[in-house]
Each structure stands twice: as C-alpha cells, then as structure tokens.
C-alpha cells in the first residue's frame, strides 16, 4: 500500500496530445520551474467555467484533483505578448486559437505583460492546447516540476 501511495504522489499520466503521452515523475530536486521545464498545475480558477458540463473530458478539467502538464516558456522578467500570435520576448511562439471544440469562447487577452517574480507562462505547440495563450500566467507556487519517466 505504501508503494502505491508513493506512485500516486510522484507520478502523473498525460493522455492528451499537448505533450507526449506517457508517465511523468515529480522532480524532487528542482522546486522552481525554469524555461524548458515541464510544469504540473491545476486549471486556473478563472478558466473552470469555460467547459461544458455535458462533456465528460471537461469534467476532468473542473475536478480539482486533476491538473495539466505544460512546458514552461517564460519566467520572471520575460515579456509575453498577445494578439493573433502568442510571443515571448519578441519571438512568435504559436498562433492563438480561441475556438477549441466543446469549450465556450475563450477569453481574449491583448497586449504585452512582463512576468512578475512569482509567475511563469506555460504553452504547447499544439493548436488545440489550452495554456497561457488562453489563461495568462500561472503562479510559481502552483507549479510542480516533472520530468518524463516513460513516454510514447
């Protein structure tokens, strides 16, 4: 029973296309996310109302026990800009898609922000990915760093 508990506390499974599918293990040596790290975090509170109650996968997002895995693309001092594209420090990262199937129209963020000392931006190259393009910065204290254990 102790081994199962340890597994549940340290390992998460990714079943979405926004990151390689597989198992990720908590990096117990790296507590502060940096660019390129994989962060696990709960869907920000301001986004939970955007999911249809009729879709089973959206209930997964609304459940506070579940979270998301995304790559950290910006940290404190970096500048993130929103428009037709999401850019970091002047380099375009990905086009912003505000129409994700079975999700209410997502909030539209315009302009640029400089990240504070306790913020990171997370994103994926997937057009259907739900990330900082849509919900803005994530607080560092809400992130846990993970590394791939076994992916396919």
C-alpha positions in Angstrom: 0.0 0.0 0.0 2.9 2.4 0.8 4.4 1.9 -2.7 1.0 2.6 -4.4 0.7 5.8 -2.4 4.2 6.9 -3.3 3.5 6.2 -7.0 0.3 8.3 -6.9 2.1 11.2 -5.2 5.1 11.2 -7.6 3.8 10.1 -11.0 1.2 11.6 -13.3 -0.1 10.3 -16.6 -0.6 12.5 -19.7 -3.3 11.3 -22.0 -3.6 14.5 -24.1 -1.9 15.5 -27.4 -0.5 18.7 -26.0 2.5 16.9 -24.5 4.0 13.4 -25.4 1.6 10.8 -23.9 3.0 8.8 -21.0 4.1 9.0 -17.4 5.9 11.9 -15.8 7.6 11.8 -12.4 8.0 14.7 -10.0 11.4 16.2 -10.0 12.1 16.3 -6.2 15.4 18.2 -6.8 14.0 21.1 -8.8 11.4 23.1 -7.0 11.4 26.2 -9.1 10.2 26.0 -12.8 12.5 27.4 -15.4 12.1 27.7 -19.2 12.0 24.3 -20.8 10.8 22.5 -17.6 7.5 20.6 -17.6 5.1 22.1 -15.0 2.1 20.3 -13.4 -0.6 22.7 -12.2 -4.3 22.8 -11.7 -6.5 24.6 -14.2 -6.7 28.2 -13.1 -9.9 29.1 -11.3 -10.8 31.8 -13.9 -11.0 29.1 -16.6 -13.2 26.4 -14.9 -16.5 28.0 -16.1 -15.5 27.7 -19.8 -16.1 23.9 -20.0 -19.4 22.4 -21.0 -20.9 20.4 -18.2 -22.2 17.8 -20.8 -18.7 16.8 -21.9 -17.1 14.1 -19.8 -13.5 15.3 -20.5 -14.4 18.8 -19.4 -15.5 17.4 -16.0 -11.9 16.1 -15.7 -10.6 19.7 -16.1 -13.1 21.1 -13.5 -12.1 18.4 -10.9 -9.6 20.0 -8.6 -7.7 16.7 -8.2 -6.7 16.7 -11.8 -4.1 19.0 -13.4 -2.3 19.9 -16.5 1.3 19.3 -17.8 2.8 22.0 -19.9 6.2 23.3 -20.9 7.3 26.5 -19.2 8.1 29.0 -22.0 8.6 32.2 -19.9 9.7 33.2 -16.4 10.1 36.3 -14.3 11.3 39.3 -16.3 10.2 37.8 -19.6 7.6 39.6 -21.8 4.6 37.8 -23.2 2.6 39.4 -25.9 -0.9 38.5 -27.1 -2.6 39.3 -30.5 -3.0 36.9 -33.4 0.0 35.1 -32.1 1.5 34.4 -28.7 5.1 35.6 -28.4 7.8 35.5 -25.8 10.4 38.2 -25.7 9.6 39.3 -29.3 9.7 35.8 -30.8 6.4 34.3 -32.1 5.6 31.1 -30.3 2.2 30.0 -31.8 -1.0 31.3 -33.3 -3.7 31.8 -30.7 -6.8 29.6 -31.3 -9.8 30.9 -29.4 -12.1 28.2 -30.7 -11.5 24.9 -29.0 -14.2 22.3 -29.6 -16.7 21.9 -26.7 -15.3 24.9 -24.9 -17.1 28.2 -24.6 -15.4 31.1 -26.4 -12.2 31.6 -24.6 -11.1 35.0 -23.1 -9.2 37.2 -25.5 -6.1 38.8 -24.0 -4.5 41.7 -25.9 -1.2 43.5 -25.3 2.0 42.6 -23.6 2.8 41.8 -20.0 6.1 41.4 -18.2 6.1 38.4 -15.8 6.4 39.1 -12.1 8.9 37.2 -9.8 6.2 34.6 -9.0 4.8 33.9 -12.5 5.5 31.6 -15.4 3.9 31.2 -18.8 3.2 27.6 -20.0 2.4 26.6 -23.5 2.4 23.9 -26.1 2.9 23.9 -29.9 -0.5 22.1 -30.3 -3.2 24.3 -31.9 -5.8 22.7 -29.6 -3.7 23.1 -26.5 -5.2 25.0 -23.5 -2.4 27.1 -21.9 -1.1 30.6 -21.1 -2.4 31.7 -24.5 -5.8 31.5 -23.0 -5.5 31.9 -19.3 -2.3 34.0 -18.8 0.4 33.5 -16.2 0.5 30.7 -13.7 1.8 31.3 -10.2 5.1 29.6 -9.5 3.8 28.3 -6.2 1.0 26.5 -8.1 3.5 24.6 -10.2 5.4 21.4 -9.6 8.3 20.4 -11.9 8.0 17.0 -13.6 10.3 15.0 -16.0 9.3 12.3 -18.5 9.5 8.8 -17.0 8.1 6.8 -19.9 6.5 8.4 -23.0 5.3 7.2 -26.4 
